[in-house]
Amino acid sequence: MDDALRNTVRALLPEVTALRRELHQHPEIRFEEHWTSDRIAAFLSAEGIPHTRGHAKGTGVVACIQGHGEGHGTVLLRADMDALELQETSGVPHASQIPERMHACGHDGHSAALCGAAVALMRHRHLFPGRVKLVFQPAEEQASGGYFIVEEGILDDVNAAFALHTWPSLPAGKIGLREGAAMASADFFRIDVRGKGGHGADPANAIDPIIAAAHIVVALQSIVSREIAPTDSAVLTIAQFQAGTSSNIIPDRAWMAGTCRALNQATRVCLENAIVRIAQQTAQAFRATAEVTFGDPGYGPGYPPLVNDPALCSLVRHTAQEVIGPDAVIELERPYMAAEDFAYYLQRVPGVFIFLGAASPGSPNTPALHTPCFDFNDDTLESAMMLLCSIAIRRLG
């Protein structure tokens, strides 16, 4: 089975590589992936792969491939489609053609690999019973597109779900795997501090929101060090702070925004409650007020912790050793504090999120994700397609 499948995958590689680079040239951010959705749908239609559109607030694409029998359930494979607000500096011939937009997280590679896997599975559907459902998901970056996929009921008939993500800190030709908690939750918050504006020379007749906000920033750092157990892991980062219009005016308001992350739901709730308490009470100590909001209107809620199923990790492990190589699997010692909305899928059904190594041999300075010089490593496309196809076939078999 693997030889016939691999021959198909290798024959598809030039077309899939060209698609990946085409997607890279046309990056679109959360819920705006209209060109990307059209291109993926056209690719699937050319191969006669049944699919529906308009999912997850409009741009998601879901394809279904029926195997040779009705039994054995449904396996879901997922790829994300969206890009980031970043000006590309990679210098590659297929660099982004859209200013301030680029595929800096490899979603172009994920989508292209899943397109190739869809074709290979369609041509080899005699190898598996049941169904394979392929989800091309929008808005993974910050907007929880996976939440909307799950809420639509797309996973209601699914028995297991799998996804992979390029990972530049791991060598190409390897995958990273971790049972249980593999990635952190992520919540995004904003704190609006309100005071009373006044002349910079007369602070006594004003209520300075900048002083209050600055003390909030410092006080928030005590949450991880003093309210989270030292055996647990958590992150709290203030990434934005804005206030004022002039050097001689005390403004009437200031605001900050940031993110908090945890590896379990209890710690996640502790972080959120502490942020609200400290912001409000610290502001009050300086005669100001603080309002804390989590998330953004129109986006899904924050990301839960991502937890891999141990039994299905075993399936992925053995599959990777067979189709990539006997030493293909790197067992990850600790979770990553980055987050992924595939966690919503894994709350609903068992599954595995796979870290696809991307660092080329002899290239110690492979650009990191979310940097302007990043580009997906096309040499990993064959492994990605083989792994996705083989996991689905083995799980259904």
N, C-alpha and C positions, 0 to 999 in steps of 0.2 A: 504493500500500500504506500509506504513512504517514498519509494523510488518513483512510482507513477505520479504521486502528488508533487514531489520535488521537481520532476521534469516539467510539470505544468507551471509551477511557481517560477522556475528559472526562465521559461519561455515568456512569462509575463513581465519579467524584471525590467526590460527596456521601457515598456509602456507605463508601468507603475512608477518608475523613476522619473519619466517625463511628466507624469501627472503630479508627482510630488513637487517638482520644481515649478510647475505651472501654478499649483496651489500656493507655493511660497511667494510667487510674484503678485498674488491677489489676496493679501491678508485682510480679514474683516473681524471687527471686534464683536463682543457679546450681543446676541440677538440681531446683529446686522449682517449675518453670513448669507446674504441672498445669492451673490455670485457663486460662492462656494457650494451652496445647496444645489443650485442649478447644475453646476459642473459635476458634482457627485451623482445626481440623478441621471444626467446624460450618460455618464460612464456605466451606471447600472443598467439603464435602458438598452444600451448598445449590446449588452450581454444577455438581454431578456430576463433580468433578475427582477422579480416582483418587488415593488416598494411603494410606500406611501410617504406623503410630504406634509409639511405644515405643523410638525410636532414641536413641543417645547417653545411655545409662543411664536411659532411660525417658520423657523428655518430648519428644524430637525428633519432627518430622513431616516426611515426605518424599513429595512429590507428583510424578507423572510424567504428561506430556502428550505423546501420540503425534501426530506430524505426518501428512502425507498419504502418506509412504513410509517404508520401513524403513532406507534408506541414510543416509549423511552423519553418522552418529554421534550422540552425546549431548552436549548443553550443559547445564551445571549453573549455577543461580542460587541464591545463598545469602543468607539473612537471619538475624540473631541475635535472640533473644527475651528474654534475661534483663535484669534491672534491677540496681540497686545498693542497698547499705545506706546510705540517706541520707534525712533528713527534708526533704520538699519545702517550699519557701517561694515558689514561683512566683506563687501567687495566682490562677492560671487557673481557670475554672469546672470544668475536667476534671482537676483536681489529684489526686494519689494519694489513695486512700481507705485505704491501709495504712500505719500508722505505721512510720517508719524504713525505708521502701522507696520508691524512685521510679525512673522511667525518666530518668535523668540523662545517658544516653549515646545516646539516640535510637533504641534498639532497637525501641520501639513503632512508630516511623515506618518503619524498615526492614521489619518484619514486615507492616505494613499495605500498604506499597508492593508487596511481593512477592505478597501476597494479590491485590491488584488486577491485577498483571502476570499472575498465574496465570489469572484470569478472562479477561483480554484475549487471552492466548495460546490458551486453550481455545476461545474464540469465533472465533479466526482461525487455527486449526491447519492450515487448507488452504494457508497461506502458506509453510509450511516442511516439508521432509522430516526424517526422524530424530525425535529426542525431546528434550524439555526436561525436566530434572529440577530440582525446586524443593525446597531444603532449608531448613527452619525449625529452626535450631540452638539448643540450650540452652547455657548456661554459657560464654559468650565471656569474661566478666569473671573473670580470674584462674584459672579451672578448666580451660581448654583443652578445651572441649566439641568443638571441631573435630577434635582428636586422636581422639576416640572415633568421630566420623563416619567419618573416614578408615580407622580400624582395623576398622570394621564391613564395609568393602568397598563402601561406597556410591559411591565414585569409580571402582570397577574398570572400569566401562563408559563412563566420561566422557572426552571428548576436550578439553574446555576448561571453565574455571570462572570465574565473575564474581561480584563482590559490590560493594556501595557502602555508604558510611558518611557520615552527615551530618557537616559540618565547618564550625563557626561562624566560623572565621577566614577563610573564603573567601566571596565574595558569592553570594547566591542567583541562580540562572540561569547559574551557571558550574560546571564540575567541575575538580578538580585531578587531574593525571595525571603519573606519573613512571615511566619505564622503568627496569628493573633494581631495585636495592634501594630500596624505598619506605618501609619501616618497620623498626624495630629488633626484635631478639630481646628476650625478657623472661624472666628467671629470678627466682624469689622464694626467699629463703633465711632461715634462722634460725640464730643462733649462741647456744648455751647455754654459759655460763662457770661453772665450778664451783670453789669455793674451800673455805674452812673458816670457819664462822661464829664469832662471838665478841662480847665486850663492846666497845662503841664506845670505851671508855677504855683498851682493852688490845689495840691492833692487832697488836703483835708476836707474840701468841699466836693470831692468826687469819691466814687467807689471804684477802685482800680481793678478791672477784670484781668489785666495782665499779671499783676501780682498774685491774684487768686489762682489763675490758670497755671502759672509757673509752679506754685506750691502743689497743685494737683498733679502735675507731671512728676515731681519728685516723690510725692506720697504714693502714687500708683506703683512705683518701683518696689515698694515694700511688700506688695501682695505676694509675689513669687518667693521672696526671701523669708517672709514671716507668716504667710497664711497657707502656703502649699507645703506639704510634707517634703523633706529633703530627699526621700526615696521616690518621689513623683517627679514628673517633668511638666513644665509650663513655660510659656513665653508671653510677655506683654511688651508691646512696642508702640510708642507714640511716633508716628511718621509724618504728621503735619501739625503745624502750629501757626496760626495767623491772627493778627490783630493790628488795629491802628491805621491811620492815614498820614500822620505828620509827626515830626519829632517834638512838637510842643503841645500836643493834644492828648489828653487821656481819653481813650475811646470808651464807649459804653458797652462793648462786648468783645470777646475773644473766643476762638474756637480751636479745637485740636481734634485729630482723628488718628486712629491706630488699629491694631489687631491684637487679639489674644488667642492663645493656642494651648491645647491640652491633649492628653492621650486617653482620657476616659471622661464619661459624661459628668461624673460627680465633680471632678476638678474643673470642668468647663463651667458648670453652674456656679461653683465657688468664685471663679474669676469674674463672671458677669455680675454677681451680686456685690462683690467687693469693689468693682469699678464704680458702680452706681453709688454705693455708700460713701466711699472716699471722696468722689467728685462732689457730691452734694454737701457733705459735712465740712469738707475743706473750704469750699466756696463760702459756706455760711460763716466760717470762722473769720473770713475777710469781708463780711457784710455783703457778699455777692450771692448769686444763685447759679446753679449748674443744672442743665438738662442733658441726660444721656440717652442717645438713641442707638440702636443696633440695626445694622443692615441698611439697605437703600430701597426706596419705593420701586416696585416693579421687578425687583430681584427676589430670588428665593432666600430662605433663612440661611444662617451661617452653616458651615460645613461640619458634620459630625466627625468623630474619629473614624478612621478607616481600619476595619478589622478583617483580616484574611481568615478564611476557613481552613483549619489544619488538614482535614482530609483532602480537600481540593488542592491545597498546596502540594501534597504528596503526588497527586496526579500531574500537576504542572512540573514538578521536579523530575519525575521519571520521563515525562514527555520531552522536556528540554534536553535531558541526557541522551535520549535516543535520536532526536532530530537535529540538535545543534552540536552536541559532543559530550563525552562522559564527564568532563570537568566544567561543564557550562554553567553550573549553578553556584552562585556565591550566597551563602547563608548570612543574612544581615544580622549583626549582633544587636542592633538597637533600631528603634523606629526613627523615621525622619519627622522633623517638626513642620515641614511643609504640609499642605492639605490638598485634598482632591475630592470633588463632588461625586466621584464613583462610590464614595462612602454611602451615599443614599441607596444605591443599588444593593450594597452589601448589608444594609439594614433590612432589606426586604427579602433577599435570597442569599444563600451561601455563594461564595465566589472568591476570586483572587485578583489582586492588582499586582502586576509584574513590572519590575524595573529593568528596562532593556539597556544593557551597556552600550555606550556610544564612543568612548575614548579610543581613538586609533592608536595602534602600537607605535611607539616612538614619538608620540605627540603629548608630552606631559602638560601642555597648557591648553587643553581643549576648552573652548569657551563655555562658560556656565549658562544654564537656563536663565532666561529673563535678562540677558545682556545683549547689546546692540550688534555684537559680532557673531552671535550664535547661528549655526546652520545645522539642520538635521543631517546625520551621517547616512548617506544612501547605501553604504556597504552593509547596513544592518537590516535593510528591507527584506532580504531573502529569509533571514532568521525570524523576523517578525511575522511574515506571512506563513511560514511553515509552522511556527509555534501556534498561532491563532487557529489555523486549520486543524492541526493535529490534536490540540486540546479539545476542540469541539467534537471531532470524530471519536476520540477515545472516551470522552464523557458520555456521549450518546450510545456508544457501543457497550 
